[in-house]
Amino acid sequence: MPASSVHIFPGDHPALATRVRSKLEARITELSGHVGAGLAQDWGDYKSRTGYIAGLMEAVLICEQAEKELNE
């Protein structure tokens, strides 16, 4: 993996990473509620849902890294 997988472009709004992170976190909360409520149809569906949540969590980490870089 490269030293930084986040690229900040000159035209990006400074609050973009914060806003995207907030929306991702809201979606994680929603999907976690679905899993917690037992909405998965079977083991495969459960694994798919939890994998999707894990991917969103990775995206949140990338947003946090971008916010850190913007504040440097």
ROSE-4610 file (N, C-alpha, C; in Angstrom, 1 decimal, always signed):
// ROSE-4610
residu = [M/M/M/P/P/P/A/A/A/S/S/S/S/S/S/V/V/V/H/H/H/I/I/I/F/F/F/P/P/P/G/G/G/D/D/D/H/H/H/P/P/P/A/A/A/L/L/L/A/A/A/T/T/T/R/R/R/V/V/V/R/R/R/S/S/S/K/K/K/L/L/L/E/E/E/A/A/A/R/R/R/I/I/I/T/T/T/E/E/E/L/L/L/S/S/S/G/G/G/H/H/H/V/V/V/G/G/G/A/A/A/G/G/G/L/L/L/A/A/A/Q/Q/Q/D/D/D/W/W/W/G/G/G/D/D/D/Y/Y/Y/K/K/K/S/S/S/R/R/R/T/T/T/G/G/G/Y/Y/Y/I/I/I/A/A/A/G/G/G/L/L/L/M/M/M/E/E/E/A/A/A/V/V/V/L/L/L/I/I/I/C/C/C/E/E/E/Q/Q/Q/A/A/A/E/E/E/K/K/K/E/E/E/L/L/L/N/N/N/E/E/E]
num = [1/1/1/2/2/2/3/3/3/4/4/4/5/5/5/6/6/6/7/7/7/8/8/8/9/9/9/10/10/10/11/11/11/12/12/12/13/13/13/14/14/14/15/15/15/16/16/16/17/17/17/18/18/18/19/19/19/20/20/20/21/21/21/22/22/22/23/23/23/24/24/24/25/25/25/26/26/26/27/27/27/28/28/28/29/29/29/30/30/30/31/31/31/32/32/32/33/33/33/34/34/34/35/35/35/36/36/36/37/37/37/38/38/38/39/39/39/40/40/40/41/41/41/42/42/42/43/43/43/44/44/44/45/45/45/46/46/46/47/47/47/48/48/48/49/49/49/50/50/50/51/51/51/52/52/52/53/53/53/54/54/54/55/55/55/56/56/56/57/57/57/58/58/58/59/59/59/60/60/60/61/61/61/62/62/62/63/63/63/64/64/64/65/65/65/66/66/66/67/67/67/68/68/68/69/69/69/70/70/70/71/71/71/72/72/72]
x = [+0.8/+0.0/+0.9/+0.6/+1.4/+1.3/+2.3/+2.3/+1.0/+0.4/-0.9/-1.8/-3.0/-4.0/-5.0/-4.8/-5.8/-5.1/-5.8/-5.3/-6.3/-5.7/-6.5/-6.3/-7.4/-7.3/-7.5/-6.9/-7.0/-8.5/-9.4/-10.8/-11.7/-11.1/-11.9/-12.3/-13.5/-14.0/-13.4/-12.9/-12.2/-13.1/-14.4/-15.4/-15.8/-15.3/-15.8/-15.6/-14.4/-14.1/-14.9/-15.2/-16.0/-17.4/-18.0/-19.3/-19.5/-18.6/-18.6/-18.5/-17.6/-17.4/-18.7/-19.4/-20.6/-21.7/-21.8/-22.8/-22.5/-21.2/-20.8/-21.1/-20.8/-21.1/-22.6/-23.4/-24.9/-25.3/-24.8/-25.1/-24.6/-23.5/-23.0/-23.9/-24.4/-25.3/-26.6/-27.1/-28.3/-28.2/-27.1/-26.9/-26.6/-25.9/-25.6/-26.9/-27.8/-29.2/-29.9/-29.8/-30.4/-29.8/-28.5/-27.8/-28.2/-28.2/-28.6/-30.1/-30.9/-32.3/-32.6/-31.5/-31.7/-32.3/-32.1/-32.7/-32.0/-30.8/-30.1/-30.9/-31.0/-31.8/-31.1/-29.7/-29.0/-27.5/-26.7/-25.3/-24.6/-24.8/-24.2/-24.6/-25.9/-26.4/-25.8/-25.7/-25.1/-23.6/-22.9/-21.5/-21.4/-22.2/-22.3/-22.5/-23.5/-23.9/-22.8/-22.2/-21.1/-19.8/-19.6/-18.5/-18.7/-20.0/-20.3/-20.1/-20.5/-20.2/-18.7/-17.9/-16.5/-15.9/-16.4/-15.9/-16.2/-17.4/-17.8/-16.9/-16.5/-15.7/-14.3/-13.8/-12.5/-12.6/-13.7/-13.9/-13.9/-14.5/-14.4/-13.0/-12.2/-10.8/-10.0/-10.4/-9.8/-10.2/-11.4/-11.9/-11.2/-11.0/-10.3/-8.9/-8.2/-6.9/-6.9/-7.9/-8.0/-8.2/-9.0/-9.2/-7.9/-7.2/-5.9/-4.9/-4.9/-4.0/-4.4/-5.8/-6.2/-5.9/-5.8/-5.5/-4.0/-3.2/-1.7/-1.2]
y = [-1.2/+0.0/+1.2/+2.2/+3.5/+4.2/+5.1/+5.8/+6.5/+7.1/+7.7/+7.4/+6.8/+6.4/+7.5/+8.6/+9.8/+10.9/+11.4/+12.5/+13.7/+14.8/+16.0/+16.9/+17.2/+18.0/+19.5/+20.4/+21.8/+22.3/+21.8/+22.2/+21.6/+20.7/+20.0/+21.0/+20.9/+21.8/+21.2/+22.0/+21.6/+20.7/+20.9/+20.1/+18.8/+18.5/+17.4/+16.1/+15.8/+14.6/+14.4/+15.5/+15.5/+15.1/+15.7/+15.4/+14.0/+13.5/+12.1/+11.2/+11.4/+10.6/+10.5/+11.6/+11.6/+10.8/+10.9/+10.1/+8.6/+8.3/+6.9/+6.3/+7.1/+6.6/+6.4/+7.3/+7.1/+5.8/+5.5/+4.3/+3.1/+3.1/+2.0/+1.8/+2.8/+2.7/+2.0/+2.4/+1.9/+0.4/+0.1/-1.3/-2.2/-1.7/-2.5/-2.8/-1.8/-2.1/-3.2/-3.3/-4.4/-5.7/-5.8/-7.0/-7.4/-6.4/-6.6/-7.1/-6.7/-7.0/-8.4/-9.0/-10.4/-10.4/-9.4/-9.3/-10.1/-10.7/-11.5/-12.8/-13.2/-14.3/-15.7/-15.7/-16.9/-16.4/-17.4/-17.2/-16.3/-16.7/-16.0/-14.5/-14.3/-12.9/-12.1/-12.8/-12.2/-11.8/-12.7/-12.4/-11.2/-11.2/-10.1/-8.8/-8.8/-7.5/-7.0/-7.9/-7.5/-7.1/-7.7/-7.3/-6.0/-5.7/-4.3/-3.3/-3.6/-2.7/-2.5/-3.5/-3.4/-2.5/-2.6/-1.8/-0.3/-0.1/+1.3/+1.9/+1.0/+1.4/+1.8/+1.0/+1.3/+2.7/+3.0/+4.3/+5.4/+5.2/+6.2/+6.4/+5.4/+5.6/+6.4/+6.2/+7.0/+8.5/+8.7/+10.1/+10.7/+10.0/+10.5/+10.9/+10.1/+10.4/+11.6/+11.8/+13.0/+14.2/+14.1/+15.3/+15.6/+14.6/+14.9/+15.6/+15.2/+15.8/+17.2/+17.5/+18.8/+19.8/+19.2/+20.1/+20.3/+19.6/+19.8/+21.1]
z = [+0.0/+0.0/+0.0/-0.8/-0.8/+0.5/+0.7/+1.9/+2.2/+1.2/+1.4/+0.3/+0.6/-0.4/-0.6/+0.1/+0.0/-0.8/-1.7/-2.5/-2.4/-1.9/-1.8/-3.0/-3.7/-4.9/-4.5/-5.2/-4.9/-4.8/-5.6/-5.6/-4.5/-3.8/-2.8/-1.6/-1.2/-0.1/+1.2/+2.1/+3.3/+4.2/+4.1/+4.9/+4.3/+3.1/+2.3/+3.1/+3.6/+4.2/+5.5/+6.2/+7.4/+7.1/+6.0/+5.6/+5.1/+4.3/+3.8/+5.0/+5.9/+7.1/+7.9/+8.1/+8.8/+8.2/+6.9/+6.1/+6.2/+6.1/+6.2/+7.6/+8.6/+10.0/+10.2/+9.6/+9.7/+9.0/+7.9/+7.2/+7.9/+8.6/+9.4/+10.5/+11.2/+12.3/+11.8/+10.7/+10.1/+9.8/+9.1/+8.7/+9.9/+10.9/+12.1/+12.8/+12.8/+13.4/+12.7/+11.4/+10.6/+11.0/+11.1/+11.5/+12.9/+13.8/+15.2/+15.4/+14.5/+14.5/+13.9/+13.4/+12.8/+11.4/+10.6/+9.3/+8.2/+8.6/+7.6/+7.3/+6.1/+5.7/+6.0/+5.9/+6.2/+6.5/+6.7/+7.1/+6.0/+4.8/+3.7/+3.6/+3.8/+3.9/+5.1/+6.2/+7.4/+7.1/+6.5/+6.2/+5.2/+4.2/+3.2/+3.9/+4.7/+5.4/+6.3/+7.1/+8.0/+7.2/+6.0/+5.2/+4.6/+4.2/+3.7/+4.8/+6.0/+7.2/+7.4/+7.3/+7.4/+6.4/+5.1/+4.1/+4.3/+4.8/+5.2/+6.3/+7.2/+8.3/+7.8/+6.8/+6.2/+5.5/+4.9/+4.2/+5.2/+6.4/+7.5/+7.9/+8.0/+8.3/+7.3/+6.0/+5.0/+5.1/+5.4/+5.6/+6.8/+7.8/+9.0/+8.6/+7.8/+7.3/+6.5/+5.6/+4.8/+5.6/+6.7/+7.6/+8.2/+8.7/+9.3/+8.4/+7.1/+6.2/+5.9/+5.8/+5.6/+6.7/+7.9/+9.1/+9.4/+8.6/+8.8/+8.2]
